[in-house]
Amino acid sequence: MSGKRTLIRAAITALVIAAVAGMAAMAAGAGTSGDPLVTLSYLNGTFKTSVVSAVTSEVSQQAASLDKSLAARVTAFTSNLSGTAAAANAESAYKTVSLSAGETRAIAAGTQLLMVSGAAAASGTGLSDTTAGAAVSSGAALKENHLYVASADCTLSATDAAKILMK
């Protein structure tokens, strides 16, 4: 009986070893170039087409969303900019003042002057030549194309016909 048992055990062991070896051989052959898990034609055809389609769709949706967002921001920016520019132009508009020879004009503190042409002199203190970076002494002639700022009330006297931009 002991010989029969040994023979059965040996047969069962041989079958188990053969089954394990067969599964190992099958597993070793799977996934090779001869027997791939996923075929190359599937990857190049169906899978690639679906991935490209999904990516294209998502990119299109995101681009449309960004286009709308950008258009809204540009519209808001330009409306804000045009409102700011109109206010700045209204505030920074210089008025042309023409003085004939011998005519005087009172200048209030904070006024900006740009001597365009002619000849004029300042009387009083408080006028600064911002172009030259110097104070203008009383009685000094103003120079053409120089920007002046009055820090205190003063008077301009035209010694010849003069054209001045004031703000």
C-alpha positions as CSV (number, residue, x, y, z in Angstrom):
1,M,0.0,0.0,0.0
2,S,2.8,2.2,0.7
3,G,4.2,1.7,-2.8
4,K,0.8,2.5,-4.3
5,R,0.6,5.7,-2.3
6,T,4.1,6.8,-3.4
7,L,3.2,6.1,-7.0
8,I,0.0,8.3,-6.7
9,R,1.9,11.0,-4.9
10,A,4.5,11.0,-7.7
11,A,1.8,11.1,-10.4
12,I,0.0,14.0,-8.7
13,T,3.3,15.9,-8.2
14,A,4.2,15.3,-11.9
15,L,0.8,16.6,-13.0
16,V,1.1,19.7,-10.8
17,I,4.6,20.4,-12.1
18,A,3.4,19.9,-15.7
19,A,0.5,22.3,-15.1
20,V,2.7,25.0,-13.5
21,A,5.2,24.6,-16.3
22,G,2.5,24.9,-18.9
23,M,1.1,28.0,-17.4
24,A,4.6,29.5,-17.1
25,A,5.2,28.8,-20.8
26,M,1.9,30.4,-21.7
27,A,2.6,33.4,-19.5
28,A,6.1,33.8,-21.0
29,G,4.7,33.8,-24.5
30,A,2.0,36.4,-23.8
31,G,3.0,40.0,-24.5
32,T,5.9,39.3,-26.9
33,S,6.0,40.6,-30.4
34,G,4.7,37.3,-31.6
35,D,1.7,37.3,-29.2
36,P,1.1,40.9,-28.0
37,L,-1.4,41.7,-25.3
38,V,-2.6,44.7,-27.4
39,T,-2.2,44.7,-31.1
40,L,-0.4,47.5,-32.9
41,S,-3.2,47.9,-35.3
42,Y,-5.6,48.6,-32.4
43,L,-3.2,51.2,-31.0
44,N,-2.7,52.9,-34.4
45,G,-6.3,52.7,-35.4
46,T,-9.2,52.6,-32.9
47,F,-7.3,53.8,-29.8
48,K,-5.4,56.6,-31.4
49,T,-8.5,57.9,-33.2
50,S,-10.5,58.0,-30.0
51,V,-7.7,59.7,-28.0
52,V,-7.1,62.3,-30.7
53,S,-10.9,63.0,-31.0
54,A,-11.2,63.4,-27.2
55,V,-8.2,65.7,-27.0
56,T,-9.4,67.8,-30.0
57,S,-12.8,68.1,-28.5
58,E,-11.5,69.2,-25.1
59,V,-9.0,71.7,-26.6
60,S,-11.8,73.2,-28.7
61,Q,-14.0,73.6,-25.7
62,Q,-11.2,75.3,-23.7
63,A,-10.3,77.6,-26.6
64,A,-13.9,78.7,-27.0
65,S,-14.1,79.4,-23.2
66,L,-10.8,81.3,-23.3
67,D,-12.0,83.3,-26.4
68,K,-15.2,84.4,-24.6
69,S,-13.2,85.3,-21.4
70,L,-10.6,87.2,-23.4
71,A,-13.3,89.1,-25.4
72,A,-15.0,90.1,-22.2
73,R,-11.8,91.3,-20.6
74,V,-10.8,93.3,-23.7
75,T,-14.2,94.9,-23.9
76,A,-14.0,95.8,-20.2
77,F,-10.5,97.1,-20.6
78,T,-11.2,99.3,-23.6
79,S,-14.3,100.8,-22.1
80,N,-12.4,101.5,-19.0
81,L,-9.5,102.9,-21.0
82,S,-11.7,105.1,-23.2
83,G,-13.4,106.5,-20.1
84,T,-10.1,107.2,-18.4
85,A,-8.7,108.8,-21.6
86,A,-11.7,111.0,-22.0
87,A,-11.4,112.2,-18.4
88,A,-7.6,112.7,-18.8
89,N,-8.1,114.7,-22.0
90,A,-10.8,116.8,-20.3
91,E,-8.5,117.5,-17.3
92,S,-5.3,118.0,-19.3
93,A,-6.7,120.3,-22.1
94,Y,-4.5,123.4,-22.4
95,K,-6.2,126.6,-23.4
96,T,-4.5,128.9,-25.9
97,V,-4.1,132.4,-24.5
98,S,-2.9,135.2,-26.8
99,L,-1.5,138.4,-25.3
100,S,-0.8,141.5,-27.2
101,A,2.2,143.7,-26.4
102,G,1.8,145.4,-23.1
103,E,-1.1,143.2,-21.9
104,T,-0.8,141.5,-18.5
105,R,-2.5,138.4,-17.1
106,A,-2.8,137.2,-13.5
107,I,-1.6,133.6,-13.0
108,A,-3.1,131.6,-10.1
109,A,-1.0,129.2,-8.1
110,G,-1.1,125.7,-9.7
111,T,-1.3,127.0,-13.2
112,Q,0.9,125.4,-15.9
113,L,2.1,127.5,-18.8
114,L,3.8,126.6,-22.0
115,M,5.3,129.5,-23.9
116,V,4.6,128.8,-27.6
117,S,5.7,132.0,-29.3
118,G,6.4,135.7,-28.6
119,A,7.8,137.4,-25.6
120,A,6.6,137.7,-22.0
121,A,8.1,138.4,-18.6
122,A,7.0,137.1,-15.2
123,S,6.6,139.5,-12.3
124,G,6.4,138.2,-8.7
125,T,7.9,135.0,-7.3
126,G,6.6,131.5,-7.5
127,L,7.1,130.6,-11.2
128,S,9.3,127.6,-11.9
129,D,10.7,126.6,-15.3
130,T,10.3,122.8,-15.2
131,T,12.1,122.4,-18.5
132,A,15.3,124.0,-17.2
133,G,14.7,123.0,-13.6
134,A,15.1,126.4,-12.2
135,A,13.1,129.2,-10.5
136,V,12.1,132.2,-12.6
137,S,13.1,135.5,-11.0
138,S,10.8,138.5,-11.1
139,G,11.1,140.4,-14.4
140,A,12.8,137.5,-16.2
141,A,11.7,136.7,-19.8
142,L,10.0,133.4,-20.4
143,K,11.6,131.1,-23.0
144,E,9.8,129.5,-25.9
145,N,8.9,125.8,-25.6
146,H,9.5,125.8,-21.9
147,L,6.9,124.5,-19.4
148,Y,6.3,126.7,-16.3
149,V,4.4,126.0,-13.1
150,A,3.1,128.7,-10.8
151,S,3.5,127.8,-7.1
152,A,2.2,131.2,-6.0
153,D,0.1,133.9,-7.6
154,C,2.1,136.0,-10.2
155,T,1.6,138.1,-13.3
156,L,2.7,137.7,-16.9
157,S,3.4,140.8,-19.0
158,A,3.7,140.5,-22.7
159,T,6.6,142.5,-24.1
160,D,5.5,141.5,-27.7
161,A,2.6,139.5,-29.0
162,A,2.7,136.2,-27.2
163,K,0.9,132.9,-27.5
164,I,0.8,130.7,-24.4
165,L,-0.9,127.4,-23.6
166,M,-2.3,127.4,-20.0
167,K,-3.9,124.8,-17.9
